[in-house]
Amino acid sequence: MVSDAVPLRECGRALVVKPGPQGEAQLAAPVVALLKARAPHMEVDALVYSTLGWGRIVQLRKPRYDLLVNLSDEPRPAWLGRLLGARWRVGPAVAGRGR
């Protein structure tokens, strides 16, 4: 078995990000459920949005997320992980957009 790339036992809080209309929230639900099953101690939040203002980003910095899971190939959630200071950021590989 392959070990996890992210040491989930070291993560206290996670944020699952899915840009798009609120109706797409159900697309994030399986990821939230999997994280809770693999790391029951972890607090997991989901953020589904169509627009994200600076005031909301400031609010999201307060919980201090250890892990950000990006469910989109858009660059905004990747930048959000950096702005929030998440230690681990996971998302799809997109050619020409870093690691």
VOBA-1610 file (N, C-alpha, C; in pm, whole numbers, padded with zeros to 5 digits, always signed):
BEGIN
Met+00084-00117+00000Met+00000+00000+00000Met+00089+00124+00000Val+00044+00224-00074Val+00117+00351-00082Val+00076+00437+00037Ser+00175+00498+00100Ser+00143+00586+00213Ser+00082+00716+00162Asp+00008+00784+00248Asp-00053+00912+00211Asp+00053+01016+00184Ala+00030+01098+00083Ala+00122+01208+00053Ala+00115+01315+00161Val-00001+01328+00223Val-00021+01426+00330Val-00041+01349+00460Pro+00040+01375+00561Pro+00022+01306+00688Pro-00102+01356+00761Leu-00212+01288+00741Leu-00341+01334+00793Leu-00344+01344+00944Arg-00263+01263+01014Arg-00264+01271+01161Arg-00203+01401+01209Glu-00130+01471+01124Glu-00072+01600+01160Glu-00165+01717+01124Cys-00277+01688+01061Cys-00371+01792+01019Cys-00485+01803+01120Gly-00506+01922+01171Gly-00615+01945+01264Gly-00739+02001+01195Arg-00716+02075+01085Arg-00828+02136+01012Arg-00802+02127+00863Ala-00908+02102+00788Ala-00899+02095+00642Ala-01011+02177+00580Leu-00983+02233+00463Leu-01082+02307+00387Leu-01090+02246+00248Val-01208+02202+00209Val-01233+02149+00075Val-01298+02260-00005Val-01236+02296-00119Val-01281+02411-00198Val-01334+02363-00332Lys-01456+02407-00365Lys-01518+02375-00494Lys-01578+02503-00550Pro-01508+02571-00644Pro-01566+02689-00706Pro-01685+02649-00793Gly-01785+02734-00795Gly-01902+02708-00879Gly-02029+02745-00805Pro-02143+02725-00870Pro-02270+02758-00805Pro-02296+02670-00683Gln-02378+02720-00592Gln-02408+02648-00468Gln-02464+02508-00495Gly-02527+02486-00608Gly-02582+02355-00641Gly-02476+02247-00656Glu-02350+02286-00667Glu-02242+02189-00683Glu-02183+02143-00550Ala-02245+02181-00440Ala-02194+02143-00309Ala-02188+01991-00293Gln-02282+01918-00356Gln-02282+01773-00342Gln-02158+01710-00404Leu-02088+01781-00492Leu-01965+01728-00551Leu-01851+01724-00449Ala-01857+01808-00348Ala-01754+01811-00245Ala-01783+01712-00133Ala-01908+01668-00119Ala-01948+01581-00008Ala-01868+01451+00002Pro-01841+01379-00108Pro-01763+01255-00095Pro-01620+01279-00044Val-01561+01391-00080Val-01426+01422-00034Val-01427+01452+00115Val-01526+01527+00160Val-01540+01558+00302Val-01560+01428+00380Ala-01646+01339+00331Ala-01673+01212+00398Ala-01547+01125+00404Leu-01470+01122+00296Leu-01347+01043+00295Leu-01245+01096+00395Leu-01229+01228+00399Leu-01135+01287+00496Leu-01177+01255+00639Lys-01307+01264+00668Lys-01355+01233+00804Lys-01335+01085+00837Ala-01349+00998+00738Ala-01329+00855+00761Ala-01182+00822+00786Arg-01092+00887+00711Arg-00948+00861+00724Arg-00885+00932+00842Ala-00944+01046+00883Ala-00888+01124+00994Ala-01003+01177+01078Pro-01062+01092+01164Pro-01179+01133+01243Pro-01152+01252+01336His-01028+01273+01373His-00994+01384+01463His-00997+01519+01393Met-00992+01519+01260Met-00977+01642+01184Met-01111+01714+01166Glu-01110+01847+01181Glu-01226+01929+01149Glu-01218+01960+01001Val-01327+01932+00928Val-01329+01951+00784Val-01440+02049+00749Asp-01404+02155+00678Asp-01499+02253+00629Asp-01502+02246+00476Ala-01615+02286+00418Ala-01626+02292+00272Ala-01663+02435+00233Leu-01603+02481+00124Leu-01630+02613+00071Leu-01670+02597-00075Val-01797+02626-00105Val-01848+02624-00242Val-01887+02768-00273Tyr-01832+02822-00381Tyr-01856+02964-00408Tyr-01854+02993-00556Ser-01921+03101-00594Ser-01912+03150-00731Ser-01828+03278-00734Thr-01831+03355-00626Thr-01742+03471-00611Thr-01684+03467-00470Leu-01566+03520-00458Leu-01498+03518-00328Leu-01429+03651-00308Gly-01482+03732-00217Gly-01426+03865-00192Gly-01316+03861-00088Trp-01244+03971-00079Trp-01131+03981+00014Trp-01177+03963+00160Gly-01295+04016+00193Gly-01346+04003+00330Gly-01366+03857+00370Arg-01412+03775+00276Arg-01431+03632+00304Arg-01295+03563+00322Ile-01197+03603+00244Ile-01063+03545+00257Ile-01006+03576+00395Val-01026+03698+00443Val-00978+03736+00576Val-01046+03648+00682Gln-01178+03623+00668Gln-01248+03534+00761Gln-01192+03393+00757Leu-01156+03346+00639Leu-01106+03208+00625Leu-00966+03190+00683Arg-00894+03299+00703Arg-00759+03288+00762Arg-00765+03255+00911Lys-00872+03290+00978Lys-00882+03272+01124Lys-00874+03127+01169Pro-00940+03032+01102Pro-00934+02893+01151Pro-00796+02826+01138Arg-00707+02879+01057Arg-00574+02820+01039Arg-00582+02677+00986Tyr-00614+02664+00859Tyr-00624+02533+00795Tyr-00486+02474+00771Asp-00473+02346+00801Asp-00349+02273+00772Asp-00348+02220+00630Leu-00468+02185+00581Leu-00482+02120+00451Leu-00591+02190+00371Leu-00561+02220+00244Leu-00660+02272+00153Leu-00670+02176+00036Val-00792+02126+00009Val-00815+02036-00104Val-00892+02114-00209Asn-00830+02132-00324Asn-00886+02207-00436Asn-00951+02108-00532Leu-01083+02118-00551Leu-01155+02028-00641Leu-01176+02088-00779Ser-01092+02182-00817Ser-01107+02251-00944Ser-00971+02266-01011Asp-00973+02284-01142Asp-00847+02313-01212Asp-00828+02463-01232Glu-00913+02542-01165Glu-00899+02687-01170Glu-00784+02734-01081Pro-00719+02845-01113Pro-00608+02893-01032Pro-00650+02959-00900Arg-00774+03008-00889Arg-00815+03079-00767Arg-00800+02995-00639Pro-00847+02869-00637Pro-00829+02791-00515Pro-00683+02765-00481Ala-00598+02753-00582Ala-00455+02734-00555Ala-00398+02856-00485Trp-00436+02974-00531Trp-00392+03097-00466Trp-00452+03110-00328Leu-00575+03064-00312Leu-00641+03069-00182Leu-00562+02990-00079Gly-00512+02874-00118Gly-00431+02793-00027Gly-00308+02868+00021Arg-00247+02941-00069Arg-00129+03020-00031Arg-00168+03135+00062Leu-00276+03204+00028Leu-00320+03318+00110Leu-00362+03275+00250Leu-00420+03155+00261Leu-00464+03106+00392Leu-00350+03045+00472Gly-00237+03023+00409Gly-00123+02967+00480Gly-00135+02818+00508Ala-00214+02747+00427Ala-00229+02602+00446Ala-00095+02533+00424Arg-00056+02448+00516Arg+00072+02379+00506Arg+00074+02282+00389Trp-00037+02211+00368Trp-00048+02120+00255Trp-00162+02165+00167Arg-00137+02165+00034Arg-00238+02202-00064Arg-00242+02092-00170Val-00363+02038-00191Val-00380+01926-00283Val-00480+01967-00390Gly-00449+01936-00515Gly-00540+01967-00624Gly-00492+01900-00751Pro-00568+01915-00857Pro-00530+01852-00984Pro-00407+01918-01044Ala-00327+01837-01112Ala-00210+01890-01184Ala-00260+01957-01312Val-00217+02079-01334Val-00254+02154-01453Val-00125+02197-01520Ala-00109+02158-01648Ala+00014+02189-01721Ala+00042+02339-01719Gly+00166+02374-01690Gly+00208+02513-01691Gly+00172+02593-01567Arg+00124+02526-01461Arg+00084+02599-01341Arg+00158+02551-01217Gly+00282+02524-01224Gly+00359+02489-01104Gly+00345+02344-01066Arg+00366+02315-00933Arg+00367+02177-00889Arg+00233+02133-00838
//
